[in-house]
């Protein structure tokens, strides 16, 4: 990400001792700020040019979930020797801690995949509070009731095998075999056609993935946090935050019907299906995700400004 490479990484401490690494893009802008939540096995740099472009109109915060990228897990609580497992609620409270740290009382949320689930959870946690306002939520390639597909299952199996092997003193699978599974998982996040036509971009994404800090045990915990009965479907009707749902029609990680379900469950939510697009929409949609999110936030901001003016009058 061109701009974030030049942006200072700052840190926010959570109440339980984790450290969240974050960057602010477009800090000089006056618009209502946006916080972007990444998905499984992703770091803040994976937002690439999307975050930079969205920061042309407003401050944008990108950050690493606890335990991945430049963020750290909380220390174990005695007498335990390991940290507690991750949960979606914990990740949502991390986001709130960061928002509070930034002193953002009004903000937009954009969550992709797992990040979209965290965003939904945070909106629900903030219901009834008048000291914080979620101006809008964009649910990107996400679900309220995730169910792992074949790509996720293979990736999860690889990570578990690696952890078990290391625990027993082994070296795990060979580098080539690991890279093949990771590549298949990455390509599953895109589409076969796009990968064939953009092989150099796929190679670059593989190189970026190899240099980022993405601990296997943290990714396993992220996957497990979504696989242990997590289901916000019954609570979607309680969400009154203006919501935009964006989903690729060829998403093999989280199928299109999951996006439909969120849009149907949240009153007034808008649904933007992207034709022939896979899971990582913004990598392959010729700017459709960017335009959809940017125009939606600007529209909501304008309506909010009018409503605020009316109240004052």
N, C-alpha and C positions, 0 to 999 in steps of 0.2 A: 504494500500500500504506500503510494508515493508520499502522501502528506503525513501519515502517521509515523513514517520512518523518521521524520524530522520533528515529531512531537514528543515532548517529554512524557515518559511513563511515570505516573504517580501511584501512590498506594493508599489504600483505605483499610483500617483495621476493623474487623468484625468483633462483636461482643465476646465471642468464644475464642478469639485469638488468631483467626485466619487473616491473611492479607490478600486484598483484591487489587490487582494491577489494572490501571485504567489510563486511557488517553482521552483528551478533549480536543476535538477538531472543531474549527470554526468558532473558537471561543470569543472572537470579536463580534460575532453576529448577534442580532437583537431578538431573533425569533424565539418562540417557545422551544426549549431544548428537547432533544430526543436521546433516549438511551436504547442501545441495541444489544440484544441478548443472543449469544451464539448457541449452536446446537451441540450435539454429542461430538466429542473428539475435535472440537474447533477452538481456535484462539482468536483474539481480537483482530489480528492481522488478516484473517481469512475473509473479512468483510471487503477487503480490496477496495476498488474504486467506488463501490456503492456508498460507503460511509463518507468518503471524501466529497462525493457529489451532493449528498444530502446536507453536508455541512456548509454549503454555499448560502443557505438561507437561515441556519440556526446552529447553535452549539450542538455537537453530537458527542456523546460519551460511548466509547467502545471499551469493553473490559473482558478480562479472563475470569471464567468461573473458578471458584476455589479449587486448588490442587492441580491446575493445568495452566500452560503458558507461564507467565511470570507470577501468577498467584500461588499462594501456599494454602495447605490444609491447616486446620486448627491443631494445636498440640493435643496429644491424648489426655484424657481426664483420668487421674489416678483413681483406682489402681490399674486401669487398663493401659496396655502398651501400644495399642493402635487407636487411630481416630475412629469416630463413629461413622457409619455408612452415610452416604449422601441421600438426601430426599429432595423432592421438588419444593416442598415448603421451605426447607433450609435455603435452597438456592434463591427462592423468591424473597426471603428475608434478607439475604445477602444483597439483592438488588435494592431493596428498600434502605438498607444501611448505606449503600453507596449514594443513593438519591439524597438521603438526609445529610451525608457528608458534604455533598455538593451544594446543599441548601437550595435544591430545586423543589419548590412547593407545587409547581405546575409543570408537567412534562408529558411528552409522547412516549409510548412504548412500541418497539418493534422487536418481535421475537421470532426466530427461525427454528423450526423443528423442535428440539427440546427447549430451546429458548422461548418458543411460542407457548409451550405448556407452562413454563415458569411465569411468563407474562400474564397468562390467564389466572394463574394462582395468585399473583400479586394483586391484580385488579380485584379479585374476590376478597383478599385479605384487607384491602383498603376501603371496602364498602362501609359506608356510614361515617367515615372520617371527613371532616370539612377542612382540615388543615393541610391536606394533600389532594391534588387534583390530577388524575390521569386524563389528559386532554383527549387522547385517542389511543387505540391499540391496533397495531397491524399484526395479524397472525399469518405468518409466512411459512407455507409448507409444513404445517403442524397438525396436531390432533388434540382432542380432549380426552381420548381414550386410546392410547397407542397400542399397537400390536406388532411385534417384530416380524419382518419379512425375511426372505432367504438371505439377502445381502447382509443384514444386521446379524442374523443367526451365525453365518459363517465367520464374520468379523469377531463376534463375541466369543465363538468357539476358539478362534486363534488366540485371542488375548488370554482366555482362561488356561489354555494349554501352555502358553508361555509362562504364565505365573506359576503354574503347578510345576513345570520343569525347573524353573529357577529355585523354587522352594526346595526341591529335591536335590539341588546342586548341579542340575544339568544346564546346558547352554541354550535350550530351546530349539526351535526350528531354524533351519539355515536361512541366511539373509535373503537368498533368492526366493525361497518359498514364502517367506513373510511378505516380501515386496509384491509377489503375485496376488496374495489375498488382499493386501491393502489396495492394490490397483483395482482389483475387481470391485471392492467396496466403493472406492472413489468413482469408478465408472458407473456403478449402480446409482450414484447420486446425480448422475448426468443422464445422457441417453446414448445408446450405442452409435447412432448416426452422428451426434455431435462429437463424440470421442474420435470417430474415424476422421471427421473433417477438421478436427482441431487437436491432432496428436501432440503437437509441440506444446500446446497449453496444458494438456494433461500431464506431460512430462514435467513441466514447470511446477504444476500443483503437487506432483509427487516429490519434487525436490524441496519445495516449501514445507511439505508435511514432514519430511525427514529431518529438517533443521529445527522445527518447533518442539518445545517440551510438551509431550503428550504422554504422561505415564499410563502404562497399561492398566494398573489397578484402579486409577481414577476413572478411566473410560469405562471399565467394567462396572464400577459403582454407578456411573451415570446411566448406563443401560439398565442396570438392575433397579434404579430408582423409578424407571418408567415401566417396569415389568412386574411390579408387586401390587397389582390392584389399583394403580393410579387411574382415576376416572372422574373427570370434572363434568361429564355430560349432564347429570341432574342439576348442576349449579349454573349452567350457562344462562338460563332464563333470569338469573339474578344480576347478570352483568348489564349495566346501562351505559357503559362507556362506548362512545362512537367507535365502531370496529370495522376494519377492512380485512377481509380474508383473501389471500392470494395463494393460488395452488397451481402447479403444473399438471397438465392432463396426463403426462407420461411419467409421473412420479412413482418410482418403484420402491422407495423407502417408506413413504407414507402415502398410500393411494388417495386419489382425488376425492373419494367419498368422505374421507375424514374432514377435508376442508368444507365440503357441503354440509356436514353435520354441525360444524361450528357456526357457519353462516345461518343455518336454519334455527339453531338453538339460541342465538343472541338476537334479541329484538332489534330490528333496524340495521343489522349488519349487512355490509355489501360484500359481494362475492365476485372476485376477478379470476376466472380460470385462464391459464396461459396455454395456448394450443401448442402441442408438440414439445413441451418443455418438461424437464425432469425436476429432481428435488432441489438442487441448488439453482433456483430460478434465475437469479441475477447474473449468473455466469454465461447464460445461453439465450437470453430472451430479448437481446437487442434493445435493452433499456426499458422494457415494459414495467418491470418491478420498480425501478427508480421513478419513472413518471407516475405510476399509480400511487406509490407511497407519498411522493412529494406533493402531488396535486391534492391528495386526500388531506394531508396535514394542513396545507395552506387553506383549504376550504373550511376545515374545522376551526382553525385559528381565526379566520374571518368571521365566522358565525359567533364564535365566543366573544370577539371584540365588539360586535354589534349588540349582543346580549348584555355585555357589561356596560356599554354606553346607555342602553335603554334603562337599565336598573338605576344608573346614576341620574338620568333625567327624571 
